Amino acid sequence: MDIQAFIKGLEAEIEDLPPGTLKPDTDYRKVAQWSSMHALIVIAYVDANFNVTLSGPDLRGTNTISDLYNLVQAKLKNV
């Protein structure tokens, strides 16, 4: 999966996020609609679609969508 497909999947999961809001360099925590509930949605999305478990420290270690995507890719390589 490329980063654009990853972004589309995330945007589809976050109901109140208009399509096209997220870009690879978006600091997702600074998106106006972002809340702790969205962090749980991201964790569930990654688990359901990639069978990768993200923790709170994993998320805190990322800032941008690209960081998040690269983390998931790295975890997939270690499986």
C-alpha positions as CSV (number, residue, x, y, z in Angstrom):
1,M,0.0,0.0,0.0
2,D,1.3,3.4,-0.8
3,I,0.9,6.5,1.3
4,Q,-2.0,7.9,-0.7
5,A,-4.0,4.8,-0.2
6,F,-3.1,4.9,3.5
7,I,-4.3,8.5,3.7
8,K,-7.6,7.7,1.9
9,G,-8.2,4.8,4.4
10,L,-7.6,7.1,7.4
11,E,-9.8,9.8,6.0
12,A,-12.6,7.3,5.4
13,E,-12.4,6.1,9.0
14,I,-12.5,9.6,10.6
15,E,-16.1,10.5,9.8
16,D,-15.9,14.2,10.6
17,L,-12.7,14.7,8.5
18,P,-13.3,16.1,5.0
19,P,-11.6,14.1,2.2
20,G,-8.4,15.7,1.1
21,T,-7.6,17.1,4.6
22,L,-4.6,14.9,5.2
23,K,-1.3,15.1,3.3
24,P,1.9,13.2,3.9
25,D,3.4,16.2,5.7
26,T,0.2,17.0,7.8
27,D,0.9,17.1,11.5
28,Y,-2.2,15.1,12.3
29,R,-2.5,16.2,15.9
30,K,-2.9,19.8,14.7
31,V,-5.9,19.0,12.5
32,A,-8.9,20.9,13.9
33,Q,-11.1,17.9,14.3
34,W,-8.4,15.8,16.1
35,S,-9.1,14.3,19.5
36,S,-8.1,11.4,21.6
37,M,-10.9,9.5,20.0
38,H,-9.2,9.8,16.7
39,A,-6.0,8.3,18.1
40,L,-8.1,5.2,19.0
41,I,-9.6,5.2,15.5
42,V,-6.1,5.3,14.0
43,I,-5.0,2.4,16.2
44,A,-8.0,0.4,15.2
45,Y,-7.6,1.2,11.5
46,V,-4.0,0.1,11.5
47,D,-4.8,-3.1,13.5
48,A,-7.7,-4.1,11.3
49,N,-6.1,-3.3,7.9
50,F,-2.5,-4.2,8.5
51,N,-2.5,-6.5,11.6
52,V,-0.1,-4.1,13.2
53,T,-0.5,-3.0,16.9
54,L,0.3,0.6,17.7
55,S,0.7,1.8,21.2
56,G,0.4,5.2,22.8
57,P,4.1,5.7,22.8
58,D,4.2,4.7,19.1
59,L,1.7,7.5,18.3
60,R,3.5,10.0,20.5
61,G,6.7,9.2,18.5
62,T,5.1,10.4,15.3
63,N,4.0,13.8,14.2
64,T,3.0,13.6,10.5
65,I,1.0,11.2,8.5
66,S,4.2,10.3,6.8
67,D,5.8,9.4,10.2
68,L,2.8,7.3,11.0
69,Y,2.8,5.5,7.6
70,N,6.6,4.8,7.9
71,L,6.0,3.4,11.4
72,V,3.4,1.0,10.1
73,Q,5.7,0.0,7.2
74,A,8.6,-0.7,9.6
75,K,6.4,-2.8,11.9
76,L,5.1,-4.8,8.9
77,K,8.8,-5.6,7.9
78,N,9.4,-6.8,11.4
79,V,6.5,-9.2,11.5
